[in-house]
Amino acid sequence: MQKQNISALQLFYIIFGFELGTTMIIGIGAEAKQDAWLVILISMLTGMILMGVYTQLSVYYPDDTLVQMIPKIIGKYLSYPLIIIYILHFIYSAARACRDFGVLIVSTILVDTPLVVIIGSFMVLMMYCLRGGLETFGRMGEVILPIYILATVVVWFLIFSTGQFNIKNLTPVLGYGLKPILKEVFPVTINFPFGEAFIIMMFFPFLNNRKNVRKVGMAVILITGLLLTANIVITLSVLGPGIYKKDLFPLLTATRLVSIADFLERFDALIILMMVVGVFFKIGGWAFGAAVAISQLLKINDMKSVLLALGTIITPLSLLIASNFTRHLELGLEYFVPYFHVPLQIIFPIILLFIAFIRKKLNLDNYSD
């Protein structure tokens, strides 16, 4: 497989965009009501612990992706089923992100356009970028993500300027106790978006300076968590916990309230732009991870054919995973998160780190085919 290198900043932008994905506009932690922002802060702290697990594995095996280090840790034959499950996880997660994107676009600006056309067109663009190589993907991050952050700040300023902004919507703090907060933290928010950062282990070997592994990983979790916290605080202050809980896209709803001198309106186009950028890196991260994993498993040198195959799989899969968007969300929260996210993003990495630690201490590093 052809190897390309990216800088620490490029990797930061890729995973930062991946982490934000759709989370900026979806009502995370809604069941905790006015304490939703505390859900993000607690999840961020636990996410940093998980990132410590991911980065330590990469420190132990600096030249290997997750797929390459698994056989070295648990053996060749035991590793095959686990690697295949991870590949399926990458593909299915990419399809879910496509569905999120398609539904938002259909429900907001292209209401008469078939979902398959929107998702298919986006996947063509996505695969075209990834076929250019990881360096191209990294440069996209350097160009687009600063604009994304600027657009976010502009949206916050506009929402803050509305007469409906009321910080008292965040009170009383801990009004319902810790239980609803912790129920939102685990298993949902700790896994989405923070646990999904384990995809970074598919990128670490491409980093041109491996000494930056832990710095990049921790910076992604910290900045993502703080950005999401600020976003929820602003959105809750405008909408209140009642509307925030019921609305599928609360940030979009809050932005639609913005009106400057009854002349400048419809700033929700900025939210659509943010969604496109976020999903671009979300799908790109999952698709790249799947392509690298398949290429390394099957010993394919050129990923372009693998990416083409993935593009043709992800598009129809995104349409078939659920009959409607409500069912799509239910499947994610009730089945995918507890039965796939928890073991693949939390349990297995911790077990792998424990075994790797023992192997290092006992000098059992030699791996034989």
Number of C-alpha atoms within 10 A of each C-alpha: 11 8 10 12 18 20 16 22 15 23 28 22 24 28 28 25 27 28 27 25 25 24 18 24 23 19 22 28 25 24 19 25 25 27 27 26 26 22 26 29 17 16 28 26 16 20 28 21 15 26 25 15 20 27 25 17 23 24 16 15 20 19 14 20 23 24 24 17 21 21 19 20 23 15 14 13 10 12 17 15 10 16 19 16 13 20 22 13 18 22 24 21 22 26 26 22 20 25 27 20 24 24 17 21 19 15 11 12 12 14 12 8 13 11 19 15 12 19 23 19 12 20 22 14 11 20 21 15 17 22 18 11 17 21 18 15 23 23 17 16 25 17 12 15 19 12 14 20 14 11 16 18 14 14 22 18 12 17 24 19 13 16 11 15 18 16 13 13 21 21 13 10 12 16 12 13 11 13 11 18 24 18 15 21 25 17 18 24 23 26 25 21 23 27 28 24 24 23 22 25 23 22 23 29 22 22 20 13 13 16 12 15 24 18 12 22 26 19 14 25 27 17 13 23 25 15 17 20 21 14 20 29 19 24 28 31 23 27 21 21 21 14 18 28 22 12 15 18 19 23 26 23 19 26 24 16 19 22 17 11 7 7 7 9 14 12 18 20 15 17 22 18 12 25 22 19 21 27 25 25 27 25 27 23 27 23 27 28 24 27 27 24 22 19 19 16 15 9 11 16 13 15 20 18 14 18 23 17 13 19 21 14 14 25 24 14 17 25 19 13 16 16 9 12 15 10 12 18 16 12 14 17 15 11 12 17 21 16 13 16 21 18 14 21 22 20 11 13 19 17 15 18 19 14 14 23 17 14 16 11 10 9 9 13 15 7 10 8 7
